[in-house]
Amino acid sequence: MRGGDVEIPTDSVTLDGELLVPEGAQGVVVFAHGSGSSRFSPRNNFVAERLRERGLGTLLFDLLTESEDRDYETRFDVDLLVERLLAATDWLRERPETADLRLGYFGSSTGAAAALRAAAERDNVDAVVSRGGRVDMASEANPEVRAPTLFVVGARDEAVLSLNRRECDRLRCEKELAVVEGASHLFEEPGKLEVVADAAADWFADHLGDE
């Protein structure tokens, strides 16, 4: 396993993160967390560990600085989140251990909107997974997403599920909506986060592995 703690430069700030790349990895997944969360998100770290077990690299990083994250409006500034996600993507493309790897985005809540909008802007994104995502916040960009995209939503998360059904219909790429029975927004029920992690791992393994 290569990597560890990293600092990602952007135009205005430096963001802290953790990059881990298993030997022989063919793809790397960038995590875009939701508002009020960070690279330490226990749910995203659980999913990231499952991806690394499948031979995929992971980058978890803070999309906002500590002071920015204290500002409620900044947390929901999707334009800023997209800018930061693209900066992290460009940074990965310049590093020797990740420059040639296929690229995926894993977004949750508002981070899913940032992931979809970033994927719509770039043609080198190979797969996207949204967990309980506010995909409606990327509604205008969704028809432009070309990367195969998986939406994972809890069946008990009725409002977000409705939004995901609507936006999934707007996607023109390869797509799938996975509804996790008995799960609420944060997939806190026993065994439900494991379902999310396995679905994400399968999706990324299929689309970031051997062509």
ZIBELRA-V411417 format. One record per residue. N is the residue number from 0. RES is the residue in one letter. PHI is phi as a letter, one per 20 degrees, with the letter a starting at -180 (* if undefined). Layout:
n=N res=RES phi=PHI
n=N res=RES phi=PHI
This chain:
n=0 res=M phi=*
n=1 res=R phi=d
n=2 res=G phi=o
n=3 res=G phi=q
n=4 res=D phi=f
n=5 res=V phi=c
n=6 res=E phi=c
n=7 res=I phi=d
n=8 res=P phi=f
n=9 res=T phi=c
n=10 res=D phi=f
n=11 res=S phi=c
n=12 res=V phi=b
n=13 res=T phi=d
n=14 res=L phi=d
n=15 res=D phi=e
n=16 res=G phi=b
n=17 res=E phi=c
n=18 res=L phi=d
n=19 res=L phi=c
n=20 res=V phi=c
n=21 res=P phi=f
n=22 res=E phi=f
n=23 res=G phi=n
n=24 res=A phi=f
n=25 res=Q phi=d
n=26 res=G phi=b
n=27 res=V phi=c
n=28 res=V phi=d
n=29 res=V phi=e
n=30 res=F phi=e
n=31 res=A phi=d
n=32 res=H phi=f
n=33 res=G phi=e
n=34 res=S phi=f
n=35 res=G phi=m
n=36 res=S phi=d
n=37 res=S phi=b
n=38 res=R phi=f
n=39 res=F phi=e
n=40 res=S phi=g
n=41 res=P phi=f
n=42 res=R phi=f
n=43 res=N phi=f
n=44 res=N phi=f
n=45 res=F phi=f
n=46 res=V phi=f
n=47 res=A phi=f
n=48 res=E phi=f
n=49 res=R phi=f
n=50 res=L phi=f
n=51 res=R phi=f
n=52 res=E phi=f
n=53 res=R phi=e
n=54 res=G phi=n
n=55 res=L phi=d
n=56 res=G phi=f
n=57 res=T phi=c
n=58 res=L phi=c
n=59 res=L phi=d
n=60 res=F phi=b
n=61 res=D phi=e
n=62 res=L phi=f
n=63 res=L phi=c
n=64 res=T phi=f
n=65 res=E phi=g
n=66 res=S phi=f
n=67 res=E phi=f
n=68 res=D phi=f
n=69 res=R phi=f
n=70 res=D phi=e
n=71 res=Y phi=g
n=72 res=E phi=f
n=73 res=T phi=f
n=74 res=R phi=g
n=75 res=F phi=d
n=76 res=D phi=e
n=77 res=V phi=f
n=78 res=D phi=g
n=79 res=L phi=f
n=80 res=L phi=f
n=81 res=V phi=f
n=82 res=E phi=g
n=83 res=R phi=f
n=84 res=L phi=f
n=85 res=L phi=f
n=86 res=A phi=f
n=87 res=A phi=f
n=88 res=T phi=f
n=89 res=D phi=f
n=90 res=W phi=f
n=91 res=L phi=f
n=92 res=R phi=f
n=93 res=E phi=e
n=94 res=R phi=e
n=95 res=P phi=f
n=96 res=E phi=f
n=97 res=T phi=c
n=98 res=A phi=g
n=99 res=D phi=d
n=100 res=L phi=e
n=101 res=R phi=f
n=102 res=L phi=c
n=103 res=G phi=c
n=104 res=Y phi=d
n=105 res=F phi=d
n=106 res=G phi=d
n=107 res=S phi=c
n=108 res=S phi=l
n=109 res=T phi=f
n=110 res=G phi=f
n=111 res=A phi=f
n=112 res=A phi=f
n=113 res=A phi=f
n=114 res=A phi=f
n=115 res=L phi=f
n=116 res=R phi=f
n=117 res=A phi=f
n=118 res=A phi=f
n=119 res=A phi=f
n=120 res=E phi=e
n=121 res=R phi=d
n=122 res=D phi=e
n=123 res=N phi=d
n=124 res=V phi=e
n=125 res=D phi=d
n=126 res=A phi=a
n=127 res=V phi=c
n=128 res=V phi=c
n=129 res=S phi=d
n=130 res=R phi=d
n=131 res=G phi=l
n=132 res=G phi=e
n=133 res=R phi=e
n=134 res=V phi=f
n=135 res=D phi=f
n=136 res=M phi=f
n=137 res=A phi=d
n=138 res=S phi=g
n=139 res=E phi=f
n=140 res=A phi=e
n=141 res=N phi=g
n=142 res=P phi=f
n=143 res=E phi=e
n=144 res=V phi=f
n=145 res=R phi=d
n=146 res=A phi=f
n=147 res=P phi=g
n=148 res=T phi=c
n=149 res=L phi=d
n=150 res=F phi=d
n=151 res=V phi=d
n=152 res=V phi=c
n=153 res=G phi=f
n=154 res=A phi=f
n=155 res=R phi=e
n=156 res=D phi=e
n=157 res=E phi=f
n=158 res=A phi=f
n=159 res=V phi=f
n=160 res=L phi=f
n=161 res=S phi=f
n=162 res=L phi=f
n=163 res=N phi=f
n=164 res=R phi=f
n=165 res=R phi=f
n=166 res=E phi=f
n=167 res=C phi=f
n=168 res=D phi=f
n=169 res=R phi=e
n=170 res=L phi=f
n=171 res=R phi=d
n=172 res=C phi=e
n=173 res=E phi=f
n=174 res=K phi=b
n=175 res=E phi=b
n=176 res=L phi=d
n=177 res=A phi=d
n=178 res=V phi=d
n=179 res=V phi=e
n=180 res=E phi=f
n=181 res=G phi=m
n=182 res=A phi=d
n=183 res=S phi=e
n=184 res=H phi=g
n=185 res=L phi=e
n=186 res=F phi=l
n=187 res=E phi=e
n=188 res=E phi=f
n=189 res=P phi=g
n=190 res=G phi=n
n=191 res=K phi=f
n=192 res=L phi=f
n=193 res=E phi=f
n=194 res=V phi=f
n=195 res=V phi=f
n=196 res=A phi=f
n=197 res=D phi=f
n=198 res=A phi=f
n=199 res=A phi=f
n=200 res=A phi=f
n=201 res=D phi=f
n=202 res=W phi=f
n=203 res=F phi=f
n=204 res=A phi=f
n=205 res=D phi=f
n=206 res=H phi=d
n=207 res=L phi=d
n=208 res=G phi=e
n=209 res=D phi=f
n=210 res=E phi=e
